[in-house]
Amino acid sequence: MAANKCATTPNANAGTTRMVKEYVKRVESQDLEEYPQWNLKLPLPKLPVPKLADTLAVYLKVIKPITTESQYEHASHLVKEFQAKGGEGEKLQKLIEDLSETTDNWAYKWWLDDMYLLNSSPLPINSNPGMVFPKTTFADSNEQLRFAARLVSGILDYKVIIDARKLPIDRARHREKGQPLCMEQYYRLFSSYREPGEKIDKLRTVESSPVGEHITVIRNNQIFEMAVTNNVMRMSEDDICCQLKRICRIAEESPIKEDETVGILTTQSRDEWARCRHRLLLDPVNQKSLNSIETSIFVLCLDNSVPITYNHHRSVDDTDSKLRDDNSLALQMLHGQSTQLNSCNRWYDKTMQFIIGEDGACGLNYEHSPSEGIAVVQLIEHVLRYMEELRKKKLVRMNSIVDLPYPTRLDWNLSADIQTSISKARHRMDLAISNLDFYLLRFDVYGKDFPKSQNMSPDCLIQLALQLTYYRMHGNLVSTYESASTRRYRLGRVDNIRAASCEALEWCEAMSAQSTSSAESKMLLLRTAIKAQTDLMVQTILGHGMDCHMLALKRVAEEYESYTPAIFEDVTWSLCNTFTLSTSQVLTTLDSFMSYGPVVRYGYGASYNPHSDKIIFCISSFKECPDTRSDKFAMTLKEALCEIQALCVEVSDKKKLMTIDENKEAIISVNNNIVDLSTVNGIIHTPNSESITNVASDISPRRLVRQKNSIYAGGNGNRELVHQIDG
């Protein structure tokens, strides 16, 4: 074993530590300058407990467009009984209010259990999202390992700040702009592990220690423990690269059999994996190996190349150019493509799995229970930018002057029944992979700048486009999940914004081919639906969401009173919580994106990433359902988005509405008779008297004047009342 000896200086390691601290301070100072009014030393407020009547009113409102008339009437009756004065609802509400006084976040534990830990579905596809990093290419395996070493080194530098809990505090970007957000999710990313259980999983947290820190590296389905410190000192990028080369050499020289690929066991249903893990722990060798993985900082997966033949059949240009398409890259991060490629080269229980492929495919797969996607994205983008700064400044840690300890390949004593479980898990994973229908749409007609120009929320417009897409494909609306951050509060995670509203349904019906609604009517319905969506979004992010409160009412009855109220045994409650359309906005500033699978067999997963001039959609469904198809959904969504834009432009060109102050004059011409202004429902608003003429009109421009709430055309001697403003 050749020693890796290089010259060093006492200040070499201090240089990169200082660099990351300077980077973090620079990021933090930008927000401090922009939002000086917020005192970051004050503790975050607790999540408020919504009023019972308010939550139940929202519940009835959100179930109305997705239920039959008889279902809705029955649910209304149950709600009335539940909220009766002195009844069970008031009693359960009081229990939650009392709990909120003694805990940091009354909803957190119930929400975490319900959303993740009680869910026994396999993690890949069903729970763990995949993130694709900006595209890169590697000329050979050395470049792959060099990039991996840079990534590991950059993460470890940044982890110094995480361990010190000195990350710059995230801020709210809308509604109370600059308000500090809870940062606890970040501090779990490199210290958590999801332990499988037969009834419920456990989210374990490992205390960080600078002594003996290690990561887990997986290559050719073989699992290695690799120290990242040497004599308490952090290893340099060159040292890490040297260790990765050693791992690759060992993995190439000593391949393992298919029924020895232990990592595939983490793809089983959670109860099944819990039983296998229990059997593994009976052997001290296996116990030591499992402990190594579960206490590691993160997992690094060094993947094999994926053939171009795995591209989507629609990706003709990429395939002809012998380039991997977005779909193929996304699926590698989600599930590894197949057990013959990279699906066994994983350990899905670990919170952060960084994936570096031989062909330049880079990204991660992360276990969702400790953190939301936005925290993961924020951290990764900081790390990638920091890595680039280090590369440009050529500031690196110096190499070790002592022998590097060889990485340890983890040993396993696998009984015959465990090997059988491995074989079954491989088969089931390949079936699950073949069942996933995935399509990535890069919509480049417009991005978030266009809805902003129409005074619309980009997120709300996208949500309504998704509703219209589902309506056109299936003829109805369904229960829809959109995560809404509640990080303004202590231990805040998310609640749910429900886009399938009565207002959205009315608009979708007006947008159908059979509708005779005018463009103005469609536009009015669109703005009404957007307002309803916006109001619900604001209500939810400010801590008054319906879903977490309803869940708490159910769970507090079951845990404190040992019964389930009738409202929660009704079919409508089940329907309300079956999310056929599971959506999430995951913003990135780099050319990266995140995707995930559907949450029900007959549903869709739809993540979206709006940029200023484009929107990236990741659509997923299951092939076993004959009624769903991801590429068709994506194409229908593209048509819906284009139609919304055309509607906005048509109405804008047709009306050319402008503001008219009292006793001010303006000139306006429209494509139809001026009296058609009445169809606009009084939207003549602007604070000045500038003139505007629609040159495309064949009607002569008319002079308008506003007096109080009346709009007149013509001069003072011959005026005609053409419009009365409401209110």
N, C-alpha and C positions, 0 to 999 in steps of 0.2 A: 504494500500500500504506500504509494508515494505521498509524501507530505506536501501540502499546499502552502509553501512559505513565501511570503512577500514582505517587503519593507513596509513599515507602518509608522505613523506619527501619533502622539497622544491626542491631537486635536482633530484627527480625521473623522472619527465617529461623531464628535461634537458638532462638526460642520453640517452634516445632514440633519441632525436633530434641530439645530438652530434654523436650518432652512425651512423645515416643515412648520416650526413655530411662527416664523415670519410669514409664511404663506397663510396660515390660519388667521394670524393677526390682521393681515391685509384684507382678507375676506370679511372678518368681523367688523373692521373699521368702516367699511362701506355702509353697513346697516346702521352702525352707531351714528354716522353722519346724517343718514337719510331719515332715521326715526329717533331723534334725541329725546322725545317726550316719554318714552317707555323706560321705566326703572327695572333693569334686569335683575336686581338684587331681591325684589319682592317675590314671594312664592306664587306659583300659578294658582288661579282660583280652582275650586272643586267643580266637577261637572254638576250642573243644576239638575234637580228632579222636576221634569215637566209636570204640569197640572194634569190630573187624571182626566178631566173632561176634555181638555185640549187633545190629548193623545187619542182618546176614543173617537173624537170627531174626525181626526186625521185617518184613523183606521177605517172608519166607514167610508170616507172619501176615496181612499186608495183601493178598496176592494170593489167599489161600484163598477168600474169599467172592465173588470176581469171576472165578474160573477154573473150568474143568471139572476133573473128577477126574484125567483123563489129563494135562492141562496142568500141574496142580499137582504130580503125581508126577514129570514130566519136569523141572520147575523145581527141585524138591527134590534131584533127582540132580545137576543142574548146580551147585547151591549147595554140596552136599557135596564135589564135586570142587574147586570154587573155593576153599573154605576148608580144604582138606587141609593138614596140617602140612608146611611147607616148600614149599607150592605157590604158584601165581600170586597168590592173594589176599593172602598174607602179604607177598609181594614188593611188590605195589602199595601195600599199607597202609604199608609202611616208606617208600616214596617220598613219600606224602602227609604222614607224620609228619615227615620231613626238611624238606619244603616249609613246613610250619607253623612251623618254627623260624626261617625266613628271611623270611617274609612276614607282613603284618599279619592277613591273612585268607585261608587256603588255598582257601576255596570261592568267593570273590567273583567272580573273573574267569570261571571255568567256568560258574558259575550265571548271570552276566549274559549271557554269549554264548548259552547254551542257552535261557534264558527269553525273551530279546529280540533280541539282535543277529544271531543266525543265522536268525531267523524272517523269511521273505520275504513274509509276508502283508501286505496293505495295513494301515496304522495305524488309520484310522477303523473303528469297530465291532469289529475283531479285537484291537486292542491298547490304543488310547487310551481311558481312561475319560472320562466326562462328569460334571460336578458341577453341580447346580442350587442356586443361592443362595435364601435366603428370598424369598418372593413380594413383588413390589412392582409399582407401576403408574406410568407416566409420562403426564402430561397432554399433552405434546407433545415434539418433538425436542429442545427446549432442556433439558427435565428429563432426558432421556436423556443428553445430553452433559454436563450438570452432574454427574449421578451418576457417569458415566465419569471425569470429571476428579477427583472426590473419591476414586474408587477408585485411579486412577493416582497421585495425590498421597500417599494413604495407603500404598500399596505402596512408593513411593520413600522415604518416611519410614522404613518398617520395614526397607528394604534397607540403610539406614545401619548398623543393628544387625547385619544379616546379613554385610555386608562386613567389619565389625569382628570377626566371629565371637563376638558377645556375646549370642546368643540364650539365654534361660533354658533350662537343660538339662532335657529330658524325663525323667520318672521312671517306673519300672515301677510299675503299680498293683496287681499281685498277684504272689505268689511272690517273696520278697525285695523287699517293698514299699519304694519310694523309691530303688531301685538306679538309678544314672544310665544313660542310654541314649545310643547313638551319634547324633550330630547331623549327620553328614556329608551326609545326604540333603538337609537344608535348604539347605546352602551350594551345592548344585548347581542349585537351582530356577531361579535367574535368571542362570545363567552357562553353561548346557549347551545342546547342540544335537545331534540325532541325524542324522548324515550317512549317506545311503544308500550301500550298496555292492553290487556284483554277487554277491559271495559272503557277505560279512558287513558289517553296518553298523558305524560308529564312533560312540562317544559322545564328542563334542568338548566341551572346557571352555574358555571365553573368560575371560581375566583382566579383572576389573572395574576401571574407571578413572572417577574423578569428572569427568574432563575429556572433553567430547564424548559423554556418554552419550545414548543414544536408544532409543526403542521403535519397534516396527513397528505401524502402524495400517492396518487393511483396511476399506474402505468401498466398497460396490457392486462388489466383486471387484477393486478397485484397491488397490495396495499402496503405502503411504507410509512414509517415514522421518521421524520427528518427534523433534527434540531435546527433552530434558527439562532441559537446563542452558542457561544463557545467560550468557556471560562467567564461566564456572565456577560461577555461582550457580544453585541449583535454582529451577526455575520454580514460580510459585504455582499454586494451584488455578484461579484466574481466568485466568492465562496459558495453562494447559493447556486449559481450556475454549475459550478464544479460538482456539487452534490446532486443536482438534477441529472447530470450526465452519468454519474455513478448509478443512480436509480434506473435510468434507461438501459444501461449496460446489463445490470443484474436482471431486469425484466426480460430483456431479449435473450439472454443466455439460459434462463431457467423458466420457460413457459409453464403455465399451469393448465390443468384439464378443465373442461367446461363445468363439471360438477364440483369444482373447487372455487368458483367465482362467488365469493361470499357476499360481495356488495349487492348482488341481485336480490338478496333476501330483503333488503330495505324497500323493494318495490311491491312487496306483498300487502294484502290488507293488514291494517294495524294489529288486529287481534291475532292473526296468523303469525305475523312477524314477532309479536310479543312472546308467543309460545316457542318459536324457534330460538329467540334470543335467550329465553329462560334455559333451554336445553344447552345452548352454547356456554352459558355462564357456569354450568356444572363442572366444566373443565378449567383448571387454573390457567392453562395456556391461552385458551379462548378469552378468559376473563381479562387477562393482561392486554390482549390485542384490542378488545372492545373498549377497555378503559383508555387506551392510547388514542383511539379515534374520537371518543366522546369528550376527551379533555383537550383535544388539539384546538388550535386557534381557528383554522379553517381547512378545507379540503382543496387540493390542487389536482385537477384531472388533466393529465397529458394525453390527449386524444389522438387516435389515428385519423388519417384523411378520409373524407367521405366522397364517394364517386359522384360525378356530374349527373349520373343517371337517377339520383335521388331528387333532382329538381322537379318542380311542379310542371305538369304538362303544358300549362299556359306560358311558362317562362321560355319561350322560343329563342329570344335574342340572347339571353344569358347562356342557354345551353349551346347554341350555335357558336358562341364566343368562348365556350369551354370555361364558363364562370359559374360558380355556385350561386343560386338565387337566394333571395331573402327567406323563402319558405324552408329551404333545406337548412339554412343556418339556424333559423328559429327552432326547428324540430330537433336539431342536435342539442340545443340548450335545454329543450323541454324533456327529451327522453333518450337521447343518444342515437337515434335512428334504428338500431336493432341490436340484439344481443351479439350478433356477429361483428358489429362495428364497435359502438361505444356505450351501450346501455348498461353493461356490467362494470364499466369503468367509473362507477359512481358510489356515493354513500349518501342517500337522499335524506337521512335524518339530520345531517349536519346543516346548520343555518346557512353558511356560505360555502358554495362549491364553485371555484373558479375553473373555467374550462378553456384550455389552450390547445387548439388542434394543429396538427402538422401542416395543414394547408392554409393556415391563417385565420381559421374560424375561432373567434374568441368571445367569451361571454361568461355567464354564470347561471346556475340553477340554485334557487334559495328556498329554504323551508320557511313557510309563510307565517307561522304562529308568533315568532318574536317581533315581527316588524312589518310595516306596510311597504309597498313598492317604492313610494316616493322617498322614504328614508334611505333605502338601498341605492336608488338612482343618485340621490344627492351625494352620498358617500363615494360611490364609484366615480362619478364625474369629477369630484374633488381629487381623488387619487390619480385619475388619468391625467388631469391637468398638472398636478404636482409632479408626476413622473416626467411629463414633457418639459417642465421647467428644469428639473434635475438634469435631463439629457442635454438640454441646450447649454446649461451652465457647466456641464461636465463635472459636477460635484458628486463624488461617490465616496462611500466608506472604503477605507483601506482594507486590504486582505489580511487574514489572520496570519500570525507568525508562528503558529503551532499547528500540529497535525489536526486535520478535521476528522472528527469521528464519522465513520461510515454510517450512512442511513441504514435503518433496520427494517428488513422486510418482516411484516407481522406474520407470525405462525398461527396455524389453525389445526386443531384436531377435530376432524369432521366425521361424525358417525354416519352410518349408512342412511339413517332417516333424514339427517340434515342434508346429505348429498341428494337424496330424493326430493327434498323441499327445494333445493337449488334448481334442479332440473325442471320442476313444476313451475317455479317462479320465472325461469327463462321463457318457458313456453307461454305463460300468461302475459308476460311483458311484450312479447312479440305480437300476440293477439291484440293487446291494447294499442300498440303502435300502429298496427294495420287498420285498426278501427277508427283512428283519429283522422278527421277530415279538416285540414288546415289551409287557410289561404291568407296571404298578406297583400293588402291593397295599399299602394302609394298613390293617394289621391292628390293630384297636382293642379287641379283647376283653380283652387284657391285654398287658403289656410285660414288662420284665425283673424287675419286682418280684415277679411271681407265682412264677417258678421259684426265685427267692431264698427266698421263703416256704416252699418245699418242700425247701430245702437242696439245690438243684440249680444247676449252672452255667447261666446263660441261654444262653451260646454253645453249650454242649453240647446243651441241649434243642432249640435251633433246628436244629442240625446233624442231630439224630436225626429231627426233623420233616421235614427235607428228604429224608432217606433213606427215611422212610416214604412220603412223597409220590411219590418216583420209583418205589419198589417197587409202590405201588398202581397207578400208571399203566403200568408196563412189566413188572412181574412179576419183577424181579431188581434187584440192586444193581450199581453200576458204579464204576469208579475215580473218586474224588472229590478235588478239590483245595480245601484251605482254607489260606490263607496264615497263617503263624505267625511273628511278628517275632523276629529274633535280634539286635536292636539292643543287647542287653546287652553285646555284644562289638564289638570294633573293626571298622568297615566292615560291620557286620551288616546284612543285608537281611531275607530271609525263608527259611523252610523250609516243609514241607508237613505239615499234620495230616490224616491220612486217616480220614474218618468212616465209610467203608464197611467196617466191621469184622465179624468173625464174630458178636460180641455184638449188633451192630445188626441183622444179618440174622435172628438168632434172634428178636429182639423184633418185627421187622417181620412175620415169619411168624406169631407169636402174635397180632398185631393184625389179621390178615386175617379176612374174614367167615367163612371156613370153620373158623377155630380154635375149639376148645372150652375154651381156657385160661381159668381164673378171673381175675377182676380182680386178685387178689393176685399170681398168677403173672405176669401182664402187668407189674404194677408192679415186681416183683422183677427181671424181665428188663430193664425200662427203667432201673432204677437200676444194674444190672450194665453195661449199654451205656454209660450216662453215665460210670460210673467208668472204663471202658476208654478212652473218649474223653478224659476228664480226664487220665488217666495219660499218654496219648500226647501230649497238648497240653503238659503240664509237661515231659516228656522233650524235646520239640522246642524249646520256647522257651528251655530251659536248654542248648541247643547240641548235643543228641544226637539230632537228627532223622535219618531214614533217607535222604530223597531227595537232599540235597546230598552226602552221603557216597557213595552209590551212583553218582551222576553223576561225582564226583571219581575214583572207582575206574575208571570207564569211560574218562574223558578222560586220566588219567595213563597208562593203558595205551596209548592211541592216540598220545599226544604223546611219551612217553618210550620206549615199547617198540615202537611202530609196528604194533600189532595190536589187535583187538577181542576180548576174552574171550567164550567161548561163551555165558556167562550173559546177556550183553547183546545177543546175536543171536537169542535165544529169543523166540518170539512172546509169551510171558508178560511179558517186559520191555516190549515195545511196548504190550501191553494195559494194563499197570500205569501207563504214562505217557501214555495217551490219556484225557484228563480229560473224560469225558462230562458230568460235573457239576462246574462251576467256581464255587466259592463264596468269599465274603470278607465278614467283618464290617467295616463302615466306620462307626465311631461319629461322630456329630456332636452338638453340644449345641444348635445352632440348628436351625430348621426347614429343613434342607437335606439333600440325599442325593446319592449317587454311584452310577453304573450303568456297565455294560460289556456287551459281546456275548459269545456263547459262544466256546469255543476250538476246538470241532470241529463239523462240519456237522450232526451228528445229536445234539448235546448242548444243554445249558442253561447260561446264565450266571445266577448268583443272588447278588446282593449284598444285604446286610441291615443295618439300622440300628436296633438296639433302644433304645427310650427307656423310661422308667419305666412308662408306661401304654400304650404302643403299639409296634409294630414295622413299619418300612417295608421292603418287599421289592421289588427290581427284578429281574424275571424276563425273560430273553431267550432266544430260540431262532431257528431259521431256517425260513421257510415252505416251503422246498424239501424239507424232511424231512417226510414224511407222518405220522410217528409222534410228532412233538412239537407242542405248542401251549402258548404261554405263559400265556394267561388260564386255560386248564384246569388247568395246573400250579399257578397261584396259588390257584384255588378249591379244588383238592385239598389244597394246603398249609394253607389256612385251616381246612378240615375236620380235618386232622391235628392242628393246634395246639389246636383246640377239644376234640378227642377226648382229647388228652393231659391237658388241664386237667380234663375230666370224669372221667378215670381217677384222677387224683390226688385229686380231691374225693371220689369214690366210696370209694376205699380208705381215705381218712382218716376219713370218716364211719362206715364200716363197722367199722373196727378201733378207732378212738379209742385208739390205743396210747399208753401213758404209761410213765414210768420208775418203777421200784420198787427202792429201795435194800434191801440186806439187812436183814431183820427189820422192814421198814417196811410199813405197810398202805396200800392204796388201794382205791377202789371203781371198778369198770369194768362197763359193760354193752355188749353187742354185738348186732347184728341177728340173728346165728345163735347156736347153742350155743357156750358158752365154749370148748369144746375146739377150735373153729375157729382159735383162736390158733395152733395148730400149723402152720397153712398160712402163717403169717407168717414162719416160719423163724427164730423167736427174736428178732424185733425188738421187744423190750420193754425200753426203756432209760432212763428219765429220772431225773435226779439228785435227785428229791424225792418226797414222799409225798402230794402234793396229790390231792384226789378229783376224779373226773369222772364224770358220768352222761350217757349218750346218751338224751335224752328221747324221741327218735323210736323207741326200742326197745320192743318188747312183751315183752321178757324182763326179769325182775326183776334189778336190779343185784346183783352178787355181790362180796363182800369178797375181795380178793386179798392174799397176803403172799408175799414173796420170801425164801427162805433158800438161800444160796449160788446155785446155778444152777437151782433148782427154784421153780416158781410154784404155790402152793396156793390153793384156794378154800375158803371156809367158816371156821368158828371152830376153835380148838385142839382141841375135843372131837370134831369131825367134819370133818376136813380131806380134801380131794380134790386129788390131783396133777393139774393141768390142763395144765402146759406145762414142758418141759425146755429151758433156754437152751443153745444150742450153745457149746461151749468152756468 
